[in-house]
């Protein structure tokens, strides 16, 4: 990886001819100009080279400091796909370098990769109709999924994340303050996807809205709660569903609870063991699911139906239900303290 990244770079004292050769060999339309400490101090694209030549520079000029872009967009390794995609769209750029704190090159985000070279056939449904009662008064005039984290609505983060994994058809289940959501996303064109709305006349629960799909999908359906801030790896999730030949797969998260007391193990009135303030570890529902098309027929129309009840119905019928552990970034912002944590407020 380091050798490949090095081949995308030129030293600041290189000629324009050398820069063009690196741009062509790298196949990404850009080269990164480094100083003697191998810090990236500028970028150079085909367009920059053409403008330099038109201004009188020659191929053998060592003029990279004059023609490179000193003020370029870059991100750190912690920046999520949705943020990078948003930057690219906002600034009409196709490449964004990933730099460390010393401005050394760690990687390159490419627009074609973030958008997915091959669009997936899978559809996604985001459940965004809840009232967010636990977040009042923040949700009095704004639906919970439209609350912002780092300046962007949570729901927009989810949409961009899905688009970044190749999902091109997204359904949003709406009910409470639905017009706010529909005005923001419209048909999805400016977000790189096709958005449709499942309009619930009354709240139908986390699975009831799925009965409003105009037709049954032909591939596994991805379903997500609309109040998640997550970088879940969609590839891994869908692959686990397919590999297990599951009717449904639930994303799960590790969760730990520290019991603030000594826990007594008592049998027949006798103390047989004592654990002092133990930490209980378990896996909890992450609000992310994959459903095979055939299980959608188990959802009743027109009544409240939670997705957990759908999973129970699958189990009762002997269908395989998988659990995929999600270790990527994940925060459920259903409560004020969790929203504050997602916003970096402690």
C-alpha positions in Angstrom: 0.0 0.0 0.0 2.8 2.4 0.9 4.6 1.7 -2.4 1.4 2.4 -4.4 0.8 5.6 -2.5 4.4 6.7 -3.1 3.8 6.2 -6.8 1.1 8.9 -6.7 3.5 11.5 -5.3 6.3 13.7 -6.8 8.9 15.7 -4.9 8.5 19.4 -5.0 11.7 19.8 -7.2 10.4 17.5 -9.9 9.8 18.7 -13.5 6.4 19.1 -15.1 7.3 16.2 -17.3 7.8 14.0 -14.3 4.5 15.2 -12.8 2.6 14.3 -16.0 4.2 10.8 -16.0 3.1 10.2 -12.4 -0.5 11.4 -13.1 -0.7 9.1 -16.1 0.8 6.1 -14.3 -1.4 6.6 -11.3 -4.6 6.5 -13.3 -6.4 8.8 -10.8 -6.0 12.1 -12.6 -3.9 13.7 -9.8 -0.5 13.7 -8.2 0.5 14.8 -4.7 3.5 17.2 -4.2 5.6 16.4 -1.2 8.4 18.3 0.5 11.7 16.8 1.8 9.9 15.6 4.9 7.4 13.7 2.7 4.6 16.0 3.8 1.9 16.7 1.2 2.1 20.5 0.4 0.1 20.6 -2.8 -1.8 18.8 -5.5 -1.5 18.8 -9.3 -4.1 17.6 -11.8 -4.2 17.4 -15.6 -6.0 20.7 -15.6 -3.3 22.4 -13.5 -0.6 21.1 -15.9 -2.5 22.3 -19.0 -2.9 25.8 -17.5 0.8 25.9 -16.6 1.8 25.0 -20.2 -0.6 27.6 -21.6 0.9 30.2 -19.3 4.4 29.6 -20.8 5.9 26.8 -18.7 7.9 24.1 -20.3 7.9 20.3 -19.6 11.4 20.5 -18.1 10.6 23.4 -15.8 10.9 22.6 -12.1 8.0 24.9 -11.3 5.7 22.8 -9.2 5.6 25.3 -6.4 4.2 27.9 -8.8 1.6 25.7 -10.5 0.4 23.3 -7.7 -2.8 23.8 -5.7 -1.6 24.8 -2.2 -5.2 25.2 -0.8 -6.6 21.7 -1.4 -9.3 19.7 0.3 -8.1 16.8 2.4 -9.5 14.7 5.3 -8.1 12.7 8.2 -8.5 8.9 8.6 -11.4 9.4 11.0 -13.6 11.1 8.4 -16.6 9.0 7.4 -17.7 8.2 3.8 -20.8 10.4 4.0 -18.7 13.4 4.9 -16.2 12.8 2.2 -19.0 12.3 -0.4 -20.6 15.5 0.7 -17.3 17.4 0.3 -16.8 16.0 -3.2 -20.2 17.0 -4.3 -20.1 20.5 -2.7 -16.7 21.3 -4.2 -17.0 19.3 -7.5 -13.9 17.3 -7.0 -13.2 13.6 -7.7 -10.3 12.9 -5.4 -9.7 13.7 -1.7 -6.4 12.7 -0.1 -6.3 11.2 3.4 -3.6 12.8 5.5 -2.3 12.2 9.0 -1.5 14.9 11.5 1.9 15.4 9.9 0.2 15.7 6.5 1.7 12.5 5.3 -0.4 10.6 2.6 -2.4 7.7 4.0 -4.8 7.0 1.1 -7.1 8.6 -1.4 -10.9 8.7 -1.6 -12.1 8.5 -5.2 -15.6 9.6 -6.1 -16.2 6.6 -8.4 -15.4 4.2 -5.5 -17.6 6.0 -3.0 -20.5 6.0 -5.4 -19.9 2.3 -6.0 -18.4 1.1 -9.4 -21.4 -1.2 -9.7 -24.7 -0.1 -8.3 -26.3 -2.8 -6.1 -29.6 -4.4 -6.9 -30.6 -4.2 -3.2 -33.1 -1.6 -2.0 -33.0 0.1 1.4 -35.8 1.3 3.7 -35.1 3.9 6.3 -37.7 4.1 9.1 -38.1 7.9 9.7 -41.7 8.3 10.9 -41.2 8.4 14.7 -42.2 11.4 16.8 -39.0 11.4 18.9 -40.9 12.0 22.1 -37.8 11.4 24.3 -36.0 14.2 22.5 -38.7 16.9 23.0 -38.6 19.9 22.7 -35.9 19.4 20.0 -38.4 17.4 17.9 -41.3 19.7 18.3 -40.8 21.2 14.8 -38.1 18.9 13.4 -38.5 15.1 12.9 -35.9 13.2 14.9 -34.0 11.9 11.9 -33.6 15.5 10.7 -31.7 16.6 13.8 -28.2 17.5 12.9 -24.9 15.9 13.9 -21.8 17.9 12.8 -23.9 20.2 10.7 -25.7 17.5 8.7 -29.1 15.8 9.4 -28.8 12.3 10.7 -31.1 11.0 7.9 -28.9 12.6 5.2 -25.9 10.9 6.7 -27.7 7.6 6.4 -28.7 8.3 2.8 -25.1 9.3 1.8 -23.7 6.2 3.6 -26.0 3.9 1.7 -25.2 5.6 -1.6 -21.5 5.2 -0.8 -22.0 1.5 -0.7 -23.8 1.3 -4.0 -27.5 1.5 -2.9 -29.3 3.5 -5.5 -33.0 2.9 -4.6 -34.0 4.1 -1.1 -37.4 4.2 0.5 -38.0 6.5 3.5 -40.9 5.6 5.7 -42.5 8.9 6.9 -45.3 10.0 9.1 -44.5 12.7 11.7 -43.6 16.0 10.1 -43.1 14.2 6.8 -43.1 17.3 4.7 -39.8 18.4 6.3 -38.1 15.2 5.1 -39.7 15.2 1.7 -38.8 18.9 1.0 -35.2 18.2 2.0 -34.6 15.0 -0.1 -37.2 15.4 -2.9 -36.6 12.6 -5.4 -33.0 12.0 -4.2 -31.3 13.1 -7.4 -28.9 15.5 -5.7 -27.9 12.8 -3.3 -27.0 10.4 -6.1 -29.9 8.0 -5.7 -33.6 7.5 -6.3 -35.8 8.2 -3.2 -39.4 7.1 -2.7 -41.6 7.6 0.3 -43.7 5.2 2.2 -46.3 7.5 3.7 -47.9 6.2 6.9 -51.3 7.7 7.7 -50.7 6.7 11.3 -47.6 5.2 12.9 -47.2 1.6 11.9 -44.1 0.5 13.9 -40.7 -0.5 12.6 -42.0 -3.1 10.1 -45.6 -2.0 9.4 -44.5 0.5 6.8 -42.8 -2.2 4.8 -46.3 -3.4 3.7 -46.6 -0.1 1.8 -43.9 -1.1 -0.7 -45.4 -0.9 -4.2 -43.9 -4.2 -5.1 -41.8 -6.9 -3.5 -38.1 -6.5 -4.1 -36.2 -9.2 -6.0 -33.1 -9.0 -3.7 -32.6 -8.9 0.1 -33.9 -5.6 1.5 -31.8 -3.5 3.9 -33.9 -1.9 6.7 -32.5 0.7 9.1 -33.8 2.9 11.9 -33.6 6.6 10.9 -32.0 7.7 14.1 -28.6 6.0 13.7 -25.2 7.6 13.3 -23.2 4.7 11.9 -20.5 3.6 9.5 -21.8 0.0 9.3 -20.1 -2.0 6.6 -22.9 -2.8 4.2 -20.8 -5.3 2.2 -20.1 -7.4 5.3 -23.8 -7.3 6.4 -25.2 -8.4 3.1 -22.5 -11.0 2.6 -23.3 -12.5 6.1 -27.0 -12.7 5.2 -26.3 -14.4 1.9 -23.7 -16.7 3.3 -26.0 -18.0 6.0 -28.9 -18.4 3.6 -31.0 -16.5 6.2 -34.6 -15.4 5.8 -33.7 -12.4 8.0 -30.5 -11.0 9.6 -30.4 -8.7 12.5 -27.4 -6.4 13.2 -26.3 -6.7 16.8 -23.9 -4.6 18.9 -21.8 -5.5 21.9 -23.2 -3.8 25.1 -21.9 -3.9 28.6 -23.6 -3.0 31.9 -21.6 -2.5 35.1 -23.7 -3.7 38.1 -22.9 -1.2 40.9 -23.4 -3.8 43.6 -22.0 -7.1 44.6 -24.0 -9.9 42.9 -24.9 -12.9 45.1 -25.3 -16.3 43.7 -27.8 -17.9 46.0 -29.0 -21.5 45.8 -31.6 -23.0 48.2 -31.0 -20.2 50.7 -27.2 -20.5 50.7 -24.6 -18.1 49.3 -22.4 -20.1 47.0 -20.6 -17.3 45.2 -20.2 -13.5 45.2 -19.2 -11.3 42.3 -18.2 -7.7 43.3 -19.6 -5.1 40.8 -19.4 -7.4 37.7 -19.8 -6.2 34.2 -22.4 -8.0 32.2 -21.8 -8.2 28.5 -24.4 -9.0 25.9 -25.4 -8.4 22.3 -28.2 -5.9 21.6 -30.4 -5.0 18.6 -28.6 -2.4 16.5 -31.7 -1.4 14.5 -30.2 -2.6 11.2 -31.7 -5.6 9.3 -31.6 -7.5 6.1 -34.8 -9.2 5.0 -35.2 -11.7 2.2 -38.2 -10.8 0.0 -40.2 -13.9 1.0 -40.6 -12.7 4.6 -42.4 -9.5 3.6 -45.5 -11.5 3.1 -45.6 -12.1 6.9 -46.2 -8.4 7.6 -49.9 -7.5 8.1 -51.2 -4.5 6.3 -52.6 -1.4 8.1 -51.7 -2.2 11.7 -48.8 -1.5 14.0 -46.2 -4.2 13.6 -42.7 -4.0 15.1 -39.8 -5.6 13.2 -39.0 -7.7 16.2 -42.3 -9.4 15.9 -41.5 -10.2 12.3 -38.3 -11.9 13.4 -40.3 -13.9 16.0 -42.7 -15.0 13.3 -39.7 -16.2 11.2 -38.4 -18.2 14.1 -41.9 -19.7 14.8 -42.0 -20.9 11.2 -38.6 -22.5 11.4 -36.9 -19.9 9.1 -33.2 -19.2 9.6 -32.6 -15.8 11.3 -29.0 -14.6 11.4 -27.2 -12.2 13.7 -24.4 -10.2 12.4 -22.2 -8.4 14.9 -21.5 -4.7 13.9 -18.2 -3.4 15.2 -18.2 -0.2 13.1 -19.1 3.2 14.5 -22.7 3.1 15.7 -24.7 5.5 17.9 -28.5 5.4 18.5 -29.6 9.0 19.1 -33.0 8.2 20.5 -32.2 10.0 23.8 -30.8 13.4 24.6 -27.6 12.1 26.2 -26.9 9.9 23.1 -27.5 12.8 20.8 -25.1 14.9 22.8 -22.5 12.2 22.6 -22.9 12.0 18.8 -22.5 15.7 18.7 -19.3 15.5 20.7 -20.9 17.1 23.8 -20.0 15.5 27.0 
